[in-house]
Amino acid sequence: EFRRVLFRSRAFGKYELGDLIGDGGFGVVYSCLDTQTGTERAIKIIRGDKVHDDEVRQRFFREMKALKMVHYDGIIQLYEDNFDSEDTRPAFIMDLAERNLENHFRLASEEMEGSPRRPSLPPAEAAAIFLCILEAVEALHNNSLKIIHRDVNPKNILRLPSGEWVLADFSLAKFIHSSPVTTGFVSGSGPGFVTEGYSAPEQYRDFSRTDERADIYSLGILLWELFSEAWPPRRESALMLPQLLEPVCQKATAWEPETRHQSVAELREEFQRRSEEHTSEL
C-alpha cells in the first residue's frame, strides 16, 4: 500500500521507487531515483506489518538518529528523512549499494568453482575491507554519544558504485548513556536480536547490557570470514588463518568480554602491527 502511495506522490516529493533490494525484520529497502538530479539512491521504509509495533518503531527512528549523528566515509550516508514530520510511515534516503559483502563472497565462489578451498578474497582486498570496517566501528564508538552497532556482519557491509565499503543497517544500534529499549522475546536465531555466528555470547544472555566489546567480537568473526580458508561454522581448533592473524582472532572472539581487546583501536593496532611485520604472508 505504501509503495503505491509513493509511486503516486513520489517519496519526499521527488523520488521514484524502483526495485525491492532488501527485506529485513524491521524495514524494506527499494532503489529510487531523484527526479530532480537523476541520482540513484536507496530508500528504507518501515515494514507495513511493523508500523504499530512500538519496539520496531523505536528502533527504526533510532537508526535514523544514528545515521544523522555520524558522518564518516566508512558509514553509509543518510541524505533525507521524515523523522520530524512523519509518524505513520517513517522512511529515509541513503546511498545505493552495488552489493553486500555476503554477495561479494558469492561472486568469489563462482569464480573458484571446482576448487577444494573455500573461496577467499585477495589478501590485500580483504585487509582493506577489514580496516575500513574497523575504522567505521571505531568512529561510532568515539562519537560524542557513543554508538554500539550490535550487528556487524557481511550482510550489513555494502560496496558502493565507487568501490568504497561502508557499514550499514543501524536498526540494532545502542546509544551509550541513553535508556535502552529492548524486549525479551525469542527470535528465529536466538534470544533477543542476534545474527547467529556473528553476535557475541552476551547478546544472547542480556542484549540490553552489551557494550562496545560485542562489536569487537563481531569484528573478530569478520576477520576470520575474510582471511580463513576453513568452511563455516568456525571452529577454534581449526581456524585456518594466516599464523600471524590467529591470535588476533582468538582474542577478539574470546567468550568473556573482559578477555577480548578492550577497544577497537587496540584491535586495529594489533592487526596493523602484525600485518606490517609479516607483509609477505598476507
Beta strands, then each sheet from edge to edge (+ up, - down):
strand 1: 15-23
strand 2: 27-34
strand 3: 40-46
strand 4: 78-81
strand 5: 91-94
strand 6: 99-100
strand 7: 147-148
strand 8: 157-159
strand 9: 165-167
strand 10: 174-175
strand 11: 186-187
strand 12: 190-191
sheet 1: 1+ 2- 3+ 5- 4+
sheet 2: 6+ 8- 9+
sheet 3: 7+ 10-
sheet 4: 11+ 12-
end
